[in-house]
Amino acid sequence: MQIKSLKGLMIPLLSVIAGFLVGAIVMLIFGYDPLQNYINLFIGSLGDIYSIGETLRNMTPLILTALGFAVASKAGFFNIGGPGQYLFGWFGGISFALAFPHLPGLILIIGSLLCGAILGGIWSMIAGVLRAYFGTSEVITTIMLNYISLYFINYAIRSWLAKKGNDSSPNIVAKASLNTPFLKSITNNSTFNWGFFIALVVVVLVWLYFNKTNSGFEIKAVGINETASRYAGVNVKQTIIVAMLISGLLAGLGGAIDGLGNFQNISVSNNLPDVGFNGMAVALLASENPFGIIFAALLFSALQIGGLSISVYSNTPSEIVDIVIASIIFFVGIKYLFEWLLAKKRHHAQTKLSEGGR
Amino acid sequence: MSFSTVLMTVFSTTLIYAAPLIFTALGGAFSEHSGIVNVGLEGMMIVGAFSSTVFNLFCAKIFGAATPWISLLIGAVFGLLFSLLHAVATINFRADHIISGTVLNMLAPALCVFLTRIFYNGKGQTPIIDQSMGTFTFPGLSKIPLLGKMLFTHTSLVAYLAIIVGIIGWYFLYRTNIGLRLRSVGENPVAADTLGINVAEYRYLGVLISGFLGGIGGAVMAQSITLNFSVSTISGQGFMSLAAMIFGKWNPLGATAAAIFFGLAQSLPIIGGYVPFLAHVNSVWFQIAPYAITIVVLVIFLGKAVAPAADGQNYIKSK
């Protein structure tokens, strides 16, 4: 058991180190100073209270989209629909806040967050229903649903939310914002907002759900062996749909929190939001462990926020951090390589030991 | 505008938009028939678009009007090199195909925009290329009444090339030894291995062909449509190609036809203004159509095993 959990930490750690090495090599090839850049990156992400606020704020949607990916993944499904579900959540949150500006603050915020989460959930549930009743691959449907949501939401913003000819909705009222003056004042006017604490609570809830409830157990069971679960009396179809619904609720909540806490409005976008895919990366690095997701999200968020300052202090393009992130996930993906190397090393050590005994 | 001019515009715009999708969808078919799921087509297209654009900008003076065509080859080569990552990860290191493909999609824009900033003074996009792929009028064929004007005047030569590649691809996969072996590896790797077919070798072949064709697809996009490279040069075309491949039931001819259909859907917002009954339809429905149709098609073909049987499964040889 101890060895297993140690190995569980070993592969993410080795992947992170290898990813940073790849980044350093790329920087060296093009004549940039990796050490200085990594130091700038660290200072830019965690060096002062403002940067910490930004990093924590940027972490929030990452945690939630990662949790969403993890829930579907536990049930054995690859939900690549995070970006679309996040978009629907963002759209739902802002739409509610714009539609009912006269509600009292707390109710307005809860309503907006729920509206966003539910839209994200329903959007993701489409893929769940198709999977449960028609056996349609959720990988393909969620990819397709991503692009449908991108174009549909752009259309919806232009025709329902924005003023004629505009590409952004108006801003939400101040009382709907999660970025309160108090949090601003303690973080030197960063965009740090209450969403962060909501995300932490959700992490605990997801952990409890998987470890303390029947429904969570059923999701895991279906993920491990669908046929066996069916014989054991689990309603597999319903479990699939529930898993995809929760997955989308979480990603949608991430979008709604980003809308209310960070953007304060919603704009037309040309591409799918990166946060959806990065959330997937976070979950993969954390091996889908809810608490691991917090640390993985912190790492990726710090990379992204620090990446902004890389290009301020040197002429290194900030895309280097995306190269590092992609490399880390590449190494997580080829974990067999590490397992093989570790096994070889252990084997080597054992032969040495037996040789020494002789 | 006369009726035949409208038809000509519809056909040529459709083909221009279909060409990148055809190449890439064919690439996807090769990879998946060998058993390697390829959601990384988007990344391969990005690499193809970037490398072809950079080559074009550097070498347009040397090669003149031939530059865009040579650029396609350059895009193909770099697409192939990039796809090696996917091949190594999935075939040698047993990575999950979806994770590996997603890494390609994350890595490609990061790497290409990084390099763009280095080559072009910190800017996130390249200048516009001087030598681009224009339209082409077939000598002789264009003289055929009506059809000549519709299909062979001011049209996309590279799209016709893509269709020919589609036909060759079908012949290769279904009628040649190598093609049949490649498919056997994607259907039943254990049986193929027992018969002495090197599973890893054929899977490499499948993935590298997909990188080659995906690279061309991206290059065509850059050389004939966007005319430069930026992060938004390829925005979903790789996934649309994947959709075309599925819509075409993994068959190169079907994928080609589906890609042409999606090309039509993409060109409708542009030509909609000329076509009276389409002018009032909001372009969002044309944008959504290819993706929605794919889902519907997938649902309708329920239960029918159209994908290669061992698609997405790593082959771990027992000792």
Interface residues (C-beta under 8 A of the other chain):
Chain A: V26 F30 F78 I80 L130 F134 G135 T136 S137 V139 I140 T141 I143 M144 L145 N146 Y147 I148 L150 Y151 F152 N154 Y155 N270 N271 L272 F277 M280 A281 L284 N315 P317 E319 I320 D322 I323 I325 A326 S327 I329 F330 V332 G333 I334 K335 Y336 L337
Chain B: V37 V39 L85 V88 A89 F93 R94 A95 D96 I98 I99 S100 T102 V103 N105 M106 L107 P109 A110 L111 V113 F114 R117 I118 G122 V231 S232 S235 G236 F239 M240 L242 A243 I246 N282 V284 Q287 I288 Y291 A292 T294 I295 L298 V299 L302 G303
